[in-house]
Amino acid sequence: MNAVDDIIRRALDEDAPWGDVTSEAFLPPGATASARLTAREPGVASGLAAAARVFQVVDPTVRVLSTAADGDAIAAGQVLATVEGDARAVLRAERIALNLAQRMSGIATLTARYVAAVAGTRARIVDTRKTMPGLRLLDRQAVRDGGGVNHRFSLSDAVLAKDNHLAVLAASGIPIGDAIRGARARLGHTVHLEVEVDRLDQIEEVVAAGVDTIMLDNFALDELRAGVDLIAGRALVEASGGVTLETVGAIAATGVDLVSVGALTHSVRALDLGLDVEVRA
């Protein structure tokens, strides 16, 4: 919770660095408010716990009763939570709570659509590091709430040698197989090692050197099928590059283990949620 609280406090400091001058000017001290968090379109809920925490951080006396949970399928018009407490506190928290819940629910909803599109295949939908800066913890939770799987959290968590790494190796005259074996010798035994390739003729050298996952980047469908056959279970196979809802089913049907989708987090549309407040003196 500390990491989430840090995100919330930074957001509140940004949104009301010296207080909410509108509420302080217009609302009498001691006024109370009740509000309903309502879905205005169907989707998958995410960020409800984070939204509730915003109200608690602003004022621990504000009461939040959740009537839905993160990961739930939700309908248009469904009440997801009710909020009661000091009116100034409720209104100060409103926008931050909505921003988090709308973004996270949008990510969860889109992820669920991708997961549904690959049903019946072995493929899992995974996210990328293309997250909103400062919100990766919550973006990744939203992917899980939508039924997806998280890739590495940061550059510190796992090795993923991509095209630019390979370009540096090539310019330095170092064969990729030698680089993989050298990296494996330097890494701890628990560190996952993945390498990206963009041509079929790169696969054998990479897999033979001992990788855990090989990423086939921007491969055509027939190339993906050929790549899966070449790897033959010696490593996990990840497909990546330009994946859309229209193409993900066919990509998954080639037999890959993972399909990484940057669009889950880098260009998601927020789900339409509303917080309707009634103020009482």
Secondary structure, DSSP 8 states (H G I E B T S, - for coil): -HHHHHHHHHHHHHH-TT--HHHHHHS-TT-EEEEEEEESS-EE--SHHHHHHHHHHH-TT-EEEESS-TT-EE-TT-EEEEEEEEHHHHHHHHHHHHHHHHHHHHHHHHHHHHHHHTTTSS-EEE--S---TT-HHHHHHHHHHTT-B---SSTTT-EEE-HHHHHHHHHTT--HHHHHHHHHHHS-TT--EEEEESSGGGHHHHHHH--SEEEEES--HHHHHHHHHHHTTSSEEEEESS--TTTHHHHHTTT-SEEE-THHHHS-----EEEEEEEE-
